[in-house]
Amino acid sequence: MIVENEQQNNSGFKMKVQRFGSFLSGMIMPNIGAFIAWGIITALFIPTGWIPNEGFAELVGPMITYLLPILIGFTGGRLVHGIRGGVVGATVTMGVIVGADIPMFLGAMIVGPLGGWAIKQFDKLIEGKIKAGFEMLVNNFSSGIIGFILALFAFKGIGPVVEALNKSLGAGVQAIVDANLLPIASILIEPAKVLFLNNAINHGVLGPIGIEQATQTGKSILFLLEANPGPGFGILLAYMIFGKGMAKQTASGAGIIHFLGGIHEIYFPYILMRPLLLVAAIAGGATGVFTLQLLGGGLVAAASPGSIFAILAMTPKGSYVAVIAGVFFATLVSFIIASIILKTGKQTDEDDLLKATEKTSALKGKESRATDFMQQSIAKEAVQEVSFADVKSIIFACDAGMGSSAMGASILRNKVKKADIDVAVSNMAISNLPSDAEVVITHKDLTERAKAKSPNAYHISVENFLNSPRYDELLEKLKK
């Protein structure tokens, strides 16, 4: 009983971290395009860029100082309370921007949601109490006054505190870099990726500090700690050669999606089938970081998704050799170790991807509960009363709504089209799932969160995004 309670607590803690990371990701991911635009302008036009241009280079400062933090603040407020929350969040973000001397990404991630929360509480307080004809007056002035008050508070109170925190975190990271200990971060980052906990680390700490470093030195190695596709690609290469069954058959397709498409989630099931492969991922990640440190590699901005194309696009002039070497040696080391594990370890039918949902991952620390959870989920789906004749839309949801969900939706959309079924297939973040969703498909580790967001939907859990039998099962139900 004690062990079971501990496992439940661990599972609850993991879910809270996932939700926190998902919220952070929800503020950053929709604005990645703006980050990429800033990165391209920086790589091209600064004095050390490919085609230096003093006029165009003037865009760099205002974009990173004002545009990007305000976008984050607006998105954070909007996540909490729609457009009104976004407007107040953006207004409050100006307070932390002016109240500090560094780009306020961390500050925006704090005060944006704070502004949305404040106006949400006000709207709840006055709901149903405004006389007809005064709605617009109250709405406009309430958001303006709350934004004004919080902006002053952010300017005097939050901005300086976040600036001090940011400098402390930056100094700590720099100390780790100077001591050549940064490769050790792979011990935390690689398992976090497989457990869908990477967003809290990547978007909460590494990204903001990396952007500040990039503004000072023109690049940052922190952008490659999580985005390097080498560790996962090496494991998939090992499966292509030494794997068996469907794992071997699908590894080449997964490798293309992972390395070229940048969807890292595709290789997670391959590690979960053989948890010892996590050693290969950690060793590959640490090797890549060490190589980047040794050769002075880094990116000018975040590479999202983690595709080799995105990474090369964000590589500054003079760093291509270092970045390519970092990816290559991460792949090589990961491949060698993964090959040894696959070749020397006993591979049985249990290693088939289709049976991965029944296999326990030692990384999760919940062997029996993971299997029980999947069995219960399947049982619940079986008894759900759903009229598939009335289903008009299917939603594929993941943590950020842009990676595995986009890939899964694309695969399922093609299947639906070939089957001549009139059903729309889309993808989105779990946090954006509508309450009236009909059918929701998620990775098995995210299904519980999806059910909490859309409890009335028919939920389907999958382990392998590339080739899940659940897709065909759903199509048969839709046909009938």
C-alpha positions as CSV (number, residue, x, y, z in Angstrom):
1,M,0.0,0.0,0.0
2,I,2.8,2.4,0.9
3,V,4.6,1.6,-2.4
4,E,1.4,2.2,-4.3
5,N,0.8,5.5,-2.6
6,E,4.3,6.6,-3.5
7,Q,3.8,5.6,-7.1
8,Q,0.6,7.6,-7.2
9,N,2.4,10.6,-5.7
10,N,5.1,10.3,-8.3
11,S,2.6,10.0,-11.1
12,G,0.7,13.1,-9.8
13,F,4.0,15.1,-9.5
14,K,5.0,14.1,-13.0
15,M,1.6,15.2,-14.4
16,K,1.9,18.5,-12.6
17,V,5.4,19.1,-14.1
18,Q,4.0,18.1,-17.5
19,R,1.2,20.6,-17.2
20,F,3.6,23.3,-16.1
21,G,5.9,22.5,-19.0
22,S,2.9,22.4,-21.4
23,F,1.8,25.9,-20.2
24,L,5.3,27.3,-20.7
25,S,5.4,25.6,-24.1
26,G,2.0,27.1,-24.9
27,M,3.5,30.6,-24.4
28,I,6.6,30.0,-26.5
29,M,5.6,27.6,-29.3
30,P,3.0,29.8,-31.0
31,N,5.6,32.6,-31.2
32,I,8.5,30.4,-32.6
33,G,8.0,32.0,-36.0
34,A,8.9,35.4,-34.5
35,F,11.9,33.9,-32.8
36,I,13.1,32.4,-36.1
37,A,12.6,35.7,-37.9
38,W,14.7,37.4,-35.2
39,G,17.3,34.7,-35.5
40,I,17.6,35.0,-39.3
41,I,17.9,38.8,-39.1
42,T,20.6,38.4,-36.5
43,A,22.5,35.7,-38.4
44,L,22.4,37.8,-41.6
45,F,22.8,41.5,-40.7
46,I,24.8,42.0,-37.5
47,P,28.4,43.0,-38.0
48,T,29.6,39.4,-37.7
49,G,26.8,38.0,-39.8
50,W,26.7,36.7,-43.4
51,I,25.8,40.0,-45.1
52,P,26.3,42.8,-42.5
53,N,23.9,45.6,-42.9
54,E,23.9,48.4,-40.4
55,G,20.4,49.5,-41.3
56,F,18.7,46.1,-41.1
57,A,20.7,45.2,-38.0
58,E,18.7,48.0,-36.1
59,L,15.8,45.5,-36.1
60,V,17.6,43.1,-33.8
61,G,17.5,45.2,-30.6
62,P,13.8,46.3,-30.6
63,M,12.6,42.8,-31.6
64,I,14.3,41.0,-28.7
65,T,13.6,43.8,-26.2
66,Y,10.0,44.6,-27.1
67,L,8.4,42.4,-29.7
68,L,9.3,38.9,-28.4
69,P,8.6,39.5,-24.7
70,I,5.3,41.2,-25.5
71,L,4.2,38.3,-27.8
72,I,5.0,35.9,-24.9
73,G,3.1,38.1,-22.4
74,F,0.1,38.4,-24.7
75,T,0.1,34.6,-25.4
76,G,0.4,33.8,-21.7
77,G,-2.5,36.1,-20.8
78,R,-4.6,34.7,-23.6
79,L,-4.1,31.2,-22.4
80,V,-5.5,32.2,-19.0
81,H,-8.4,34.4,-20.2
82,G,-8.8,34.8,-23.9
83,I,-8.2,38.1,-25.7
84,R,-8.9,40.2,-22.7
85,G,-6.3,38.3,-20.7
86,G,-3.9,38.7,-23.6
87,V,-4.3,42.4,-23.8
88,V,-3.7,42.9,-20.1
89,G,-0.8,40.4,-20.2
90,A,0.9,42.4,-22.9
91,T,0.3,45.7,-21.1
92,V,1.8,44.3,-17.9
93,T,4.8,42.9,-19.8
94,M,5.7,46.5,-20.8
95,G,6.3,47.1,-17.1
96,V,8.9,44.4,-16.7
97,I,10.5,45.4,-20.0
98,V,11.0,49.0,-19.0
99,G,11.9,48.0,-15.4
100,A,14.9,45.9,-16.5
101,D,18.0,46.2,-18.6
102,I,17.9,42.7,-20.2
103,P,15.4,41.0,-22.5
104,M,12.5,40.0,-20.2
105,F,11.5,36.6,-21.4
106,L,11.3,35.1,-17.9
107,G,9.5,38.3,-16.8
108,A,7.0,38.0,-19.6
109,M,6.3,34.3,-18.8
110,I,5.4,35.4,-15.2
111,V,3.5,38.6,-15.7
112,G,1.6,37.6,-18.8
113,P,-0.4,34.9,-17.1
114,L,-0.6,37.1,-14.0
115,G,-2.4,39.8,-16.0
116,G,-4.7,37.2,-17.6
117,W,-5.5,35.8,-14.1
118,A,-6.2,39.3,-12.7
119,I,-8.7,40.3,-15.3
120,K,-10.3,36.8,-15.1
121,Q,-10.9,37.2,-11.4
122,F,-12.4,40.7,-12.0
123,D,-14.8,39.3,-14.7
124,K,-15.9,36.6,-12.4
125,L,-16.6,39.2,-9.6
126,I,-18.8,41.4,-11.8
127,E,-20.5,38.6,-13.8
128,G,-24.2,39.3,-14.1
129,K,-23.9,42.6,-12.2
130,I,-23.4,45.1,-15.1
131,K,-26.5,47.0,-16.3
132,A,-27.4,46.8,-19.9
133,G,-25.6,49.3,-22.1
134,F,-22.6,49.6,-19.8
135,E,-20.8,46.4,-20.8
136,M,-18.3,47.9,-23.2
137,L,-17.6,50.8,-20.8
138,V,-16.9,48.5,-17.9
139,N,-14.9,46.0,-20.0
140,N,-12.6,48.6,-21.5
141,F,-12.0,50.5,-18.4
142,S,-11.5,47.4,-16.2
143,S,-8.8,46.0,-18.5
144,G,-7.2,49.4,-18.8
145,I,-7.1,50.1,-15.0
146,I,-6.0,46.6,-14.1
147,G,-3.3,46.7,-16.8
148,F,-2.2,50.1,-15.5
149,I,-1.9,49.0,-11.9
150,L,-0.1,45.8,-12.7
151,A,2.3,47.5,-15.2
152,L,3.4,49.9,-12.4
153,F,3.8,46.9,-10.0
154,A,5.8,45.0,-12.6
155,F,8.0,48.0,-13.3
156,K,8.9,48.6,-9.7
157,G,8.7,45.1,-8.2
158,I,8.8,42.2,-10.6
159,G,11.2,43.6,-13.2
160,P,14.2,44.1,-10.9
161,V,13.6,40.7,-9.2
162,V,13.4,38.8,-12.4
163,E,16.5,40.6,-13.7
164,A,18.4,39.5,-10.6
165,L,17.1,36.0,-10.9
166,N,17.9,35.9,-14.6
167,K,21.5,37.0,-14.0
168,S,21.9,34.5,-11.2
169,L,20.7,31.6,-13.4
170,G,22.9,32.9,-16.2
171,A,25.9,33.0,-13.9
172,G,25.2,29.5,-12.7
173,V,24.9,28.2,-16.3
174,Q,28.1,30.0,-17.2
175,A,29.9,28.6,-14.3
176,I,28.9,25.1,-15.4
177,V,30.1,25.9,-18.9
178,D,33.4,27.2,-17.7
179,A,33.9,24.1,-15.6
180,N,33.2,21.9,-18.6
181,L,30.4,20.2,-16.7
182,L,27.6,21.1,-19.2
183,P,27.6,17.6,-20.7
184,I,26.3,16.3,-17.4
185,A,23.0,18.1,-18.1
186,S,22.2,15.2,-20.5
187,I,21.7,13.0,-17.5
188,L,18.6,15.1,-16.8
189,I,17.5,16.2,-20.2
190,E,17.4,12.9,-22.1
191,P,15.2,11.1,-19.6
192,A,13.1,14.3,-19.3
193,K,12.5,14.2,-23.1
194,V,11.3,10.6,-23.0
195,L,9.0,11.3,-20.1
196,F,7.5,14.4,-21.8
197,L,9.0,16.7,-19.1
198,N,11.4,18.6,-21.3
199,N,9.3,21.6,-21.9
200,A,9.6,22.9,-18.3
201,I,13.4,22.7,-18.6
202,N,13.8,23.8,-22.2
203,H,11.3,26.7,-22.3
204,G,11.4,27.6,-18.7
205,V,15.2,28.0,-18.2
206,L,17.4,27.1,-21.1
207,G,15.5,29.1,-23.7
208,P,15.4,32.5,-22.0
209,I,19.0,32.3,-20.8
210,G,20.1,31.1,-24.2
211,I,18.5,34.1,-25.8
212,E,20.3,36.5,-23.4
213,Q,23.6,34.8,-24.2
214,A,22.9,35.0,-27.9
215,T,22.3,38.8,-27.7
216,Q,25.7,39.2,-26.0
217,T,27.9,36.7,-27.9
218,G,25.9,36.1,-31.1
219,K,25.1,32.4,-30.2
220,S,24.4,30.0,-27.3
221,I,25.1,26.3,-26.8
222,L,22.0,26.1,-24.7
223,F,19.7,26.0,-27.7
224,L,21.3,22.6,-28.6
225,L,21.1,20.8,-25.3
226,E,17.6,19.5,-26.0
227,A,17.2,20.1,-29.8
228,N,20.2,18.0,-30.9
229,P,18.6,15.2,-33.0
230,G,21.8,13.1,-32.8
231,P,21.0,10.9,-29.7
232,G,17.6,9.8,-31.0
233,F,18.8,9.3,-34.6
234,G,21.6,7.1,-33.4
235,I,19.1,4.8,-31.6
236,L,16.9,4.6,-34.6
237,L,19.9,3.8,-36.9
238,A,20.7,0.9,-34.5
239,Y,17.1,-0.4,-34.8
240,M,17.4,-0.2,-38.6
241,I,20.3,-2.6,-38.5
242,F,20.0,-4.7,-35.3
243,G,16.3,-4.4,-34.5
244,K,13.6,-7.0,-35.1
245,G,10.0,-7.2,-36.1
246,M,8.0,-4.0,-36.6
247,A,10.6,-2.0,-34.7
248,K,13.1,-2.6,-37.5
249,Q,10.5,-2.1,-40.2
250,T,9.4,1.3,-38.9
251,A,12.8,2.6,-37.7
252,S,13.8,4.1,-41.1
253,G,10.6,6.0,-41.4
254,A,10.8,7.2,-37.9
255,G,14.4,8.3,-38.5
256,I,13.4,10.5,-41.4
257,I,10.6,12.1,-39.4
258,H,12.9,12.6,-36.4
259,F,16.0,13.9,-38.1
260,L,14.5,15.8,-41.0
261,G,11.1,16.7,-39.6
262,G,12.3,17.5,-36.1
263,I,9.6,15.5,-34.3
264,H,11.6,13.9,-31.5
265,E,8.7,12.2,-29.9
266,I,8.8,9.6,-32.6
267,Y,11.8,7.7,-31.1
268,F,10.5,7.7,-27.5
269,P,8.6,4.3,-27.9
270,Y,11.8,2.7,-29.2
271,I,13.5,3.6,-25.9
272,L,10.5,2.6,-23.8
273,M,10.7,-0.9,-25.3
274,R,14.3,-1.2,-24.1
275,P,14.8,1.2,-21.3
276,L,18.5,0.4,-21.2
277,L,18.7,2.4,-24.4
278,L,18.4,5.5,-22.3
279,V,22.2,5.0,-21.6
280,A,22.8,5.5,-25.3
281,A,20.7,8.6,-25.4
282,I,22.5,10.1,-22.4
283,A,25.9,9.2,-23.7
284,G,25.1,10.6,-27.2
285,G,23.7,13.8,-25.7
286,A,26.7,14.3,-23.5
287,T,29.1,13.7,-26.4
288,G,27.3,16.2,-28.5
289,V,27.4,18.9,-25.8
290,F,31.1,18.2,-25.2
291,T,31.9,18.5,-28.9
292,L,30.0,21.8,-29.1
293,Q,31.9,23.1,-26.1
294,L,35.2,22.0,-27.5
295,L,34.6,23.6,-30.9
296,G,32.7,26.6,-29.7
297,G,29.3,25.7,-31.4
298,G,26.0,27.3,-30.7
299,L,22.8,28.7,-32.3
300,V,21.5,32.3,-32.6
301,A,18.0,31.3,-31.6
302,A,15.9,28.3,-30.7
303,A,15.6,25.6,-33.4
304,S,12.1,24.4,-33.3
305,P,11.2,21.8,-34.3
306,G,14.5,20.0,-33.6
307,S,15.1,19.3,-37.3
308,I,18.6,19.3,-38.8
309,F,17.3,21.9,-41.3
310,A,16.1,24.2,-38.4
311,I,19.4,23.8,-36.6
312,L,21.4,24.7,-39.7
313,A,19.1,27.7,-40.3
314,M,19.8,29.0,-36.8
315,T,23.6,28.3,-37.0
316,P,25.7,31.5,-37.2
317,K,28.5,32.2,-39.6
318,G,31.6,30.3,-38.5
319,S,29.9,27.7,-36.4
320,Y,28.7,25.2,-39.0
321,V,31.7,22.8,-38.4
322,A,31.1,22.8,-34.7
323,V,27.3,22.3,-34.9
324,I,27.5,19.5,-37.6
325,A,30.2,17.8,-35.5
326,G,28.1,18.0,-32.4
327,V,25.2,16.3,-34.2
328,F,27.5,13.8,-35.9
329,F,29.3,12.6,-32.8
330,A,26.1,12.5,-30.8
331,T,24.6,10.2,-33.4
332,L,27.8,8.1,-33.6
333,V,28.1,7.5,-29.9
334,S,24.4,6.8,-29.5
335,F,24.4,4.4,-32.4
336,I,27.4,2.4,-31.1
337,I,26.0,2.0,-27.6
338,A,22.5,1.3,-28.8
339,S,23.8,-1.3,-31.3
340,I,25.7,-3.1,-28.5
341,I,22.5,-3.1,-26.4
342,L,20.3,-4.4,-29.2
343,K,22.8,-6.9,-30.4
344,T,23.8,-8.4,-27.1
345,G,20.4,-8.2,-25.4
346,K,17.7,-10.8,-26.0
347,Q,15.1,-9.5,-28.4
348,T,11.8,-11.3,-28.3
349,D,8.3,-10.6,-29.6
350,E,7.9,-8.3,-26.6
351,D,10.1,-5.8,-28.4
352,D,7.5,-5.4,-31.2
353,L,6.2,-1.8,-31.2
354,L,2.6,-3.0,-31.2
355,K,3.2,-4.6,-27.8
356,A,5.0,-1.6,-26.3
357,T,1.8,-0.5,-24.6
358,E,1.9,-3.6,-22.5
359,K,5.5,-3.3,-21.6
360,T,6.6,-1.3,-18.6
361,S,9.2,1.4,-18.7
362,A,11.7,1.2,-15.9
363,L,12.1,4.9,-16.2
364,K,8.5,5.6,-15.1
365,G,8.9,3.7,-11.8
366,K,5.4,2.3,-12.1
367,E,5.7,-1.1,-13.7
368,S,2.3,-2.7,-12.8
369,R,0.4,0.6,-12.7
370,A,1.4,1.5,-16.2
371,T,0.0,-1.7,-17.6
372,D,-3.1,-1.5,-15.4
373,F,-3.7,2.0,-16.6
374,M,-3.6,1.1,-20.2
375,Q,-6.0,-1.9,-19.6
376,Q,-8.4,0.3,-17.7
377,S,-8.2,3.0,-20.4
378,I,-9.0,0.4,-23.1
379,A,-11.9,-1.0,-20.9
380,K,-13.3,2.5,-20.4
381,E,-13.2,3.2,-24.1
382,A,-15.0,-0.1,-24.8
383,V,-18.0,0.9,-22.6
384,Q,-18.2,4.5,-23.8
385,E,-21.5,5.1,-25.6
386,V,-20.4,6.8,-28.7
387,S,-22.4,7.1,-31.9
388,F,-19.7,7.0,-34.5
389,A,-22.2,7.8,-37.2
390,D,-22.4,11.3,-35.8
391,V,-18.7,11.9,-35.4
392,K,-17.6,14.9,-37.5
393,S,-14.1,15.6,-36.2
394,I,-11.1,13.8,-34.7
395,I,-8.5,15.7,-32.7
396,F,-4.9,14.5,-32.3
397,A,-3.5,16.2,-29.3
398,C,0.1,16.4,-27.8
399,D,1.9,18.6,-25.4
400,A,2.6,21.6,-27.6
401,G,0.2,20.7,-30.5
402,M,2.9,21.0,-33.2
403,G,5.0,17.9,-33.0
404,S,3.6,14.4,-32.7
405,S,0.0,15.6,-33.0
406,A,0.7,17.1,-36.4
407,M,2.4,13.9,-37.6
408,G,-0.4,11.7,-36.2
409,A,-3.1,13.9,-37.7
410,S,-1.4,13.8,-41.1
411,I,-1.2,10.0,-41.1
412,L,-4.8,9.6,-39.9
413,R,-6.0,12.2,-42.3
414,N,-4.6,10.2,-45.2
415,K,-6.2,7.0,-43.9
416,V,-9.6,8.8,-43.6
417,K,-9.3,10.2,-47.1
418,K,-8.5,6.8,-48.6
419,A,-11.4,5.2,-46.7
420,D,-13.7,8.0,-48.1
421,I,-15.0,8.9,-44.7
422,D,-16.3,12.4,-44.2
423,V,-14.5,13.3,-40.9
424,A,-12.2,16.3,-40.2
425,V,-8.9,15.5,-38.6
426,S,-6.9,18.2,-36.8
427,N,-4.2,18.6,-34.2
428,M,-3.7,20.9,-31.2
429,A,-2.2,21.2,-27.8
430,I,-3.9,19.4,-24.9
431,S,-4.4,22.7,-23.1
432,N,-6.5,23.9,-26.1
433,L,-8.8,20.9,-26.3
434,P,-12.5,22.0,-26.5
435,S,-15.0,20.8,-24.1
436,D,-17.2,19.4,-26.9
437,A,-14.4,17.4,-28.6
438,E,-15.8,14.1,-30.0
439,V,-12.8,11.9,-30.5
440,V,-9.3,12.6,-29.1
441,I,-6.1,10.7,-29.8
442,T,-3.1,11.1,-27.6
443,H,0.1,9.3,-26.6
444,K,-0.7,7.0,-23.7
445,D,1.4,9.1,-21.2
446,L,-0.8,12.2,-22.0
447,T,-4.2,10.5,-22.2
448,E,-5.0,11.2,-18.5
449,R,-4.5,14.9,-19.0
450,A,-6.5,14.9,-22.2
451,K,-9.4,13.2,-20.4
452,A,-9.3,15.8,-17.7
453,K,-9.5,18.6,-20.3
454,S,-12.3,16.9,-22.4
455,P,-14.0,14.4,-20.2
456,N,-16.9,13.8,-22.5
457,A,-14.8,12.9,-25.6
458,Y,-14.0,9.4,-26.8
459,H,-10.3,9.0,-26.0
460,I,-7.8,6.8,-27.8
461,S,-4.3,6.1,-26.4
462,V,-1.4,5.2,-28.8
463,E,2.2,4.2,-28.2
464,N,3.6,4.5,-31.7
465,F,2.6,7.6,-33.6
466,L,3.9,6.2,-36.9
467,N,2.0,3.0,-37.1
468,S,-0.7,2.4,-34.5
469,P,-3.3,-0.3,-34.9
470,R,-5.7,2.0,-33.1
471,Y,-6.0,4.1,-36.2
472,D,-7.5,1.2,-38.3
473,E,-9.7,0.2,-35.4
474,L,-11.2,3.7,-35.3
475,L,-11.7,3.7,-39.1
476,E,-13.6,0.4,-38.9
477,K,-15.9,1.9,-36.2
478,L,-16.5,5.0,-38.3
479,K,-17.3,2.9,-41.4
480,K,-19.9,0.9,-39.4
